């Protein structure tokens, strides 16, 4: 399986939270929500306001995906190391 196929499989798989991941997800969502609310309070309703809030949502989702996908990679490496021992 080539590298991009492995990445796609990882990106589109469910990753159950492990360890402190749930708290890290919540932290990112909290500050993303605060930032989006600030945008809503301080900008006039417009296409630009909607786009700005959408980009905050995308950033939160991408950051949380980074946590999930990286943890899977680490867990696989850890399992591979244990198998070699």
Order of alpha helices (4+ residues) and beta strands (2+ residues): alpha-alpha-alpha
